[in-house]
Amino acid sequence: MSCKRTQEFLAKAKVETREEVNAKKTTLKREDALALVKKVSKVYAAKGKKVVYFDLNKDKPSDTELAKVLLGPTGNLRASALRRGKTLVVGFNEETYKKVFG
């Protein structure tokens, strides 16, 4: 979690972090990001005000579609990326955070 807004939101919402990985020191490549998706059933990916949502039990996005929303220009998993149970949230969008973590 390197996003300051994410850290501020989690602190304000009193959400405890079990594990934190510094994205600048530990990068997750495409295959790592896709492996992470296999552990969840919902994916929210935010870029600016746009949020893409996949219900992986119903939607069957291709690895290419998932990679497009999960990875940044360097080919690594975008920060901030948070997992709560079976939900993965990538990028910061306050409304989505309220829905998932609020």
Secondary structure, DSSP 8 states (H G I E B T S, - for coil): ---HHHHHHHHHTT---S----TTTS---HHHHHHHHTT-SEEEEEETTEEEEEETTT----HHHHHHHHB-TTSSB-S-EEEETTEEEES--HHHHHHHH-
